[in-house]
Amino acid sequence: MHAEKPGMYAVEVQQEDGSSVEVYLDKSFNVTDTKQESTEENETTG
């Protein structure tokens, strides 16, 4: 589970190709950030 920022919402959107994207919303439901989560490819960068 991710540590979310206080007062923020995180919504995970499942796409048709099987991947999922996390969308972060503020209190006014404005999109503040998105994070692509690849379920098929587990690439470690860094």
N, C-alpha and C positions, 0 to 999 in steps of 0.2 A: 504494500500500500504506500502511496506517495504522501509525503508531507505537503499539504496544501497551504497556500497563503491564507491568512485569516480574512474572512469576508469574501472569499473567492469560491466559485463553483468550478468543478471539473467534470466534464461530460465526455464519456467515451463513445465515439461514434463508430459503429461497425460498418465497413464498406463491403460492397458486393464481391470484391476480389479477395476478401478474407482478412485484409489488413484493418487496423483500427487507428483512429486518430483521436487524441485527447484535445478537447477544446476547453480553454479556460475563460470563464466569464466573471465580470465584476458584479457588484450589487445591482447595477442597472442593466445587467444582462448584455453588456457590451463585450465583444470578444477581445480579450487582451493578449492571448497567446494560443498557439496550437502546437501540438507535438505529435509527429508521425511515429506510430509504433508498428514496427514491422514484425509480424508473427512468423513469416516464412524465412526471412533472412536474419540471422543473428550476427550482425557485424559488430565487432568491438573496435572502436576507434579511440586513439589516445594511447 
